Amino acid sequence: MSETADYALFLDFDGTLVEIAPRPDAVQVDPSLVPALERLRERLGGALAIVTGRPVAVIDDFLNPARFDVAGLHGVERRVDGTLSGGRPEDHPDLRAGVERLHAETARYESVLIEDKGASVAVHWRLAAPGDAQAAEEIVKAVAADLGSAYRLQLGKAVGEIVPAAATKGHAIRAFLEAAPYTGRRAIFLGDDRTDEIAFASVNEDGGISVRIGDGETVASRRLADPAVVRALIAAWAEGAPIDPDALPAA
């Protein structure tokens, strides 16, 4: 098997491919990113996917006109070879009620943002004053607790997200690896946040390579400094540089 047929590449979006923005809709995509991803996908025989907390449709908007394989909402929805499954809001009536409660209970706090993703919901407090941020975190924790074991709370960088308990990026990556062209390949997963640690652990367990972007404690085996370094690596691999993830800096 050739070098490029050895690997399947899985990429988080926010904080990995693009810099974190004050608001989820304010992300800026480097103009060189999509062409480089398309070239690298071709080099990998199609074994490249975005694995994100964002909905698939939002990733499509940011990476337009390209259409990549995507696990959205931490794996609640997944598109492989153009076929999309999962992620229907109507399948989550309890969560829909929780979203209404989040809107009602955070309305008094300035700059607290509710990102309703249909089958999951994120509360952002990056722009909020410290007291409002603390209140928002406590509210999302309470709503998640009241939803019970069918859902779980994921805390990230100034964000708390409620997702179906069965959905993790680790499960999403394993599902990709069960289908062509990913089957039989060694997973490489790049992510930047606490929400990516579950996937790092499962990728490590399966013999893959986990790469943490940025600082912070991690179970990942490798580390890169920031999204600019990630984009430079993707561009180099896309142009034919050796794909040797074991040579990346240790975490």
C-alpha positions as CSV (number, residue, x, y, z in Angstrom):
1,M,0.0,0.0,0.0
2,S,1.4,3.4,-0.9
3,E,2.1,6.2,1.6
4,T,-1.1,8.1,0.8
5,A,-3.2,4.9,1.0
6,D,-2.0,4.3,4.5
7,Y,-3.8,7.3,6.1
8,A,-7.3,8.8,6.6
9,L,-7.3,12.4,7.6
10,F,-10.0,13.8,10.0
11,L,-10.0,17.5,10.7
12,D,-11.8,19.6,13.3
13,F,-12.9,23.1,11.9
14,D,-13.0,25.9,14.5
15,G,-9.6,26.4,16.1
16,T,-8.0,23.8,13.8
17,L,-8.6,24.8,10.2
18,V,-9.7,28.4,11.0
19,E,-9.0,30.7,13.9
20,I,-11.6,31.0,16.7
21,A,-13.8,34.0,16.1
22,P,-15.8,36.1,18.7
23,R,-19.0,34.9,17.1
24,P,-19.6,31.6,15.4
25,D,-20.7,33.3,12.2
26,A,-17.7,35.6,12.1
27,V,-15.1,32.9,11.2
28,Q,-12.8,33.8,8.3
29,V,-11.7,31.0,5.9
30,D,-8.3,31.5,4.4
31,P,-8.7,31.6,0.5
32,S,-6.0,29.0,0.1
33,L,-7.6,26.5,2.4
34,V,-10.3,24.9,0.2
35,P,-8.1,24.4,-2.8
36,A,-5.5,22.8,-0.6
37,L,-8.0,20.5,1.0
38,E,-9.4,19.4,-2.4
39,R,-5.9,18.6,-3.6
40,L,-5.1,16.7,-0.5
41,R,-8.3,14.8,-0.6
42,E,-7.5,13.7,-4.1
43,R,-4.0,12.6,-3.0
44,L,-5.5,10.6,-0.2
45,G,-8.0,8.9,-2.6
46,G,-10.9,10.6,-0.9
47,A,-10.1,9.7,2.7
48,L,-10.4,13.2,4.1
49,A,-13.3,14.3,6.3
50,I,-14.3,17.3,8.5
51,V,-15.3,16.2,12.0
52,T,-17.0,19.2,13.8
53,G,-19.6,20.4,16.2
54,R,-21.0,22.5,13.4
55,P,-23.9,21.4,11.3
56,V,-22.9,19.9,7.9
57,A,-24.8,22.7,6.1
58,V,-22.8,25.4,7.9
59,I,-19.5,23.7,7.0
60,D,-20.7,23.7,3.4
61,D,-21.3,27.4,3.5
62,F,-17.8,28.1,4.9
63,L,-16.1,25.8,2.4
64,N,-18.2,26.6,-0.6
65,P,-18.2,25.4,-3.4
66,A,-16.4,22.2,-2.2
67,R,-18.4,19.4,-0.6
68,F,-16.4,17.2,1.7
69,D,-17.3,14.2,3.8
70,V,-18.4,15.7,7.1
71,A,-19.4,14.5,10.6
72,G,-21.5,17.3,11.9
73,L,-22.9,18.0,15.4
74,H,-20.2,15.8,16.9
75,G,-21.4,12.9,14.8
76,V,-25.1,13.3,15.2
77,E,-25.2,13.9,11.4
78,R,-22.8,12.4,8.9
79,R,-22.3,12.8,5.1
80,V,-20.3,10.2,3.2
81,D,-19.9,10.3,-0.5
82,G,-22.8,12.7,-0.8
83,T,-25.3,10.8,1.4
84,L,-26.4,12.6,4.5
85,S,-27.9,10.9,7.5
86,G,-29.0,11.9,11.0
87,G,-29.5,15.3,12.7
88,R,-33.3,15.8,12.4
89,P,-34.5,18.3,15.0
90,E,-37.9,16.6,15.2
91,D,-36.2,13.5,16.7
92,H,-35.2,15.6,19.8
93,P,-38.4,17.0,21.4
94,D,-36.8,17.2,24.9
95,L,-33.8,19.1,23.5
96,R,-36.1,21.5,21.6
97,A,-37.8,22.4,24.9
98,G,-34.4,22.8,26.4
99,V,-33.4,25.3,23.7
100,E,-36.5,27.4,24.5
101,R,-35.5,27.4,28.2
102,L,-32.0,28.5,27.3
103,H,-33.3,31.4,25.3
104,A,-35.6,32.5,28.1
105,E,-33.0,32.2,30.9
106,T,-30.1,33.8,29.1
107,A,-32.1,36.7,27.6
108,R,-31.1,39.1,30.4
109,Y,-27.4,38.5,29.9
110,E,-25.7,40.8,27.3
111,S,-23.5,39.1,24.6
112,V,-24.5,35.6,25.5
113,L,-25.3,33.8,22.3
114,I,-27.4,30.7,21.7
115,E,-26.4,28.7,18.6
116,D,-29.3,26.4,17.8
117,K,-28.1,23.5,15.6
118,G,-31.3,21.6,15.6
119,A,-30.2,18.3,17.1
120,S,-27.8,20.1,19.5
121,V,-27.4,23.5,21.0
122,A,-24.4,25.6,22.0
123,V,-24.3,28.5,24.5
124,H,-21.4,31.0,23.8
125,W,-20.1,33.5,26.3
126,R,-16.8,34.6,24.8
127,L,-18.1,38.2,24.4
128,A,-19.9,38.4,27.7
129,A,-18.8,40.1,30.9
130,P,-17.3,37.7,33.5
131,G,-20.4,37.7,35.7
132,D,-22.7,37.1,32.7
133,A,-20.4,34.4,31.4
134,Q,-20.5,32.5,34.7
135,A,-24.3,32.8,34.8
136,A,-24.6,31.4,31.3
137,E,-22.3,28.5,32.1
138,E,-24.5,27.7,35.2
139,I,-27.7,27.9,33.1
140,V,-26.4,25.5,30.4
141,K,-25.2,23.1,33.1
142,A,-28.6,23.1,34.7
143,V,-30.5,22.6,31.5
144,A,-28.2,19.7,30.5
145,A,-28.6,18.1,33.9
146,D,-32.4,18.3,33.7
147,L,-32.4,16.6,30.2
148,G,-31.0,13.5,31.8
149,S,-28.8,10.7,30.5
150,A,-30.0,11.0,26.8
151,Y,-27.8,14.1,26.5
152,R,-24.5,15.3,27.7
153,L,-22.8,18.6,28.2
154,Q,-19.5,19.4,26.5
155,L,-17.6,22.4,27.8
156,G,-15.1,24.1,25.4
157,K,-13.5,27.5,25.0
158,A,-16.1,29.9,26.3
159,V,-18.9,27.6,25.2
160,G,-21.1,24.8,26.6
161,E,-22.8,22.5,24.1
162,I,-25.6,20.0,24.8
163,V,-25.5,17.0,22.4
164,P,-27.1,13.6,22.3
165,A,-25.1,11.3,24.6
166,A,-24.3,8.7,21.9
167,A,-22.7,11.3,19.7
168,T,-18.9,11.8,19.9
169,K,-16.3,12.7,17.4
170,G,-14.6,9.4,18.3
171,H,-17.6,7.4,17.3
172,A,-17.9,9.4,14.1
173,I,-14.3,8.7,13.1
174,R,-14.8,5.0,13.8
175,A,-17.9,5.0,11.6
176,F,-16.0,6.6,8.7
177,L,-13.3,3.9,9.1
178,E,-15.9,1.3,8.4
179,A,-16.7,2.6,4.9
180,A,-14.7,3.1,1.7
181,P,-12.3,4.8,1.1
182,Y,-11.4,5.0,4.8
183,T,-11.4,1.3,5.6
184,G,-8.0,-0.2,6.4
185,R,-6.3,3.1,6.9
186,R,-4.7,4.7,9.9
187,A,-6.6,7.7,11.3
188,I,-5.0,11.1,11.8
189,F,-7.2,13.4,13.8
190,L,-6.5,17.1,14.4
191,G,-8.5,19.1,17.0
192,D,-8.0,21.9,19.4
193,D,-10.5,21.7,22.2
194,R,-11.6,19.7,25.3
195,T,-14.5,18.4,23.1
196,D,-11.8,16.7,20.9
197,E,-10.2,14.8,23.8
198,I,-12.7,11.9,23.6
199,A,-11.7,11.5,19.9
200,F,-8.0,11.7,20.7
201,A,-8.4,8.9,23.2
202,S,-10.3,6.6,20.7
203,V,-7.9,7.4,17.9
204,N,-5.0,6.5,20.2
205,E,-6.7,3.3,21.2
206,D,-7.2,2.3,17.6
207,G,-3.5,2.9,16.7
208,G,-4.0,6.2,15.0
209,I,-2.3,9.6,15.5
210,S,-3.9,12.4,17.5
211,V,-2.8,16.0,17.1
212,R,-3.7,18.8,19.5
213,I,-3.8,22.3,18.1
214,G,-2.6,24.9,20.6
215,D,-1.7,24.6,24.2
216,G,-3.4,22.9,27.1
217,E,-3.4,19.4,28.7
218,T,-4.1,16.7,26.2
219,V,-4.1,12.9,25.6
220,A,-3.0,13.6,22.0
221,S,0.4,12.3,21.0
222,R,1.3,15.2,18.8
223,R,0.9,19.0,18.9
224,L,0.9,21.9,16.4
225,A,0.9,25.6,17.5
226,D,-2.2,27.0,15.7
227,P,-4.4,26.9,12.7
228,A,-1.9,28.8,10.5
229,V,0.6,25.9,11.1
230,V,-2.2,23.4,10.3
231,R,-2.9,25.2,7.0
232,A,0.7,25.2,6.1
233,L,1.0,21.4,6.8
234,I,-2.1,20.7,4.7
235,A,-0.7,22.8,1.8
236,A,2.6,21.0,2.0
237,W,0.9,17.5,2.0
238,A,-1.3,18.7,-0.8
239,E,1.7,19.6,-2.9
240,G,3.4,16.2,-2.4
241,A,5.4,16.5,0.8
242,P,5.9,13.2,2.6
243,I,2.9,12.4,4.8
244,D,4.6,11.3,8.0
245,P,2.4,12.3,11.0
246,D,4.7,10.4,13.4
247,A,7.3,13.1,12.7
248,L,5.1,15.9,14.0
249,P,6.2,17.5,17.3
250,A,5.3,15.5,20.4
251,A,2.5,16.9,22.6
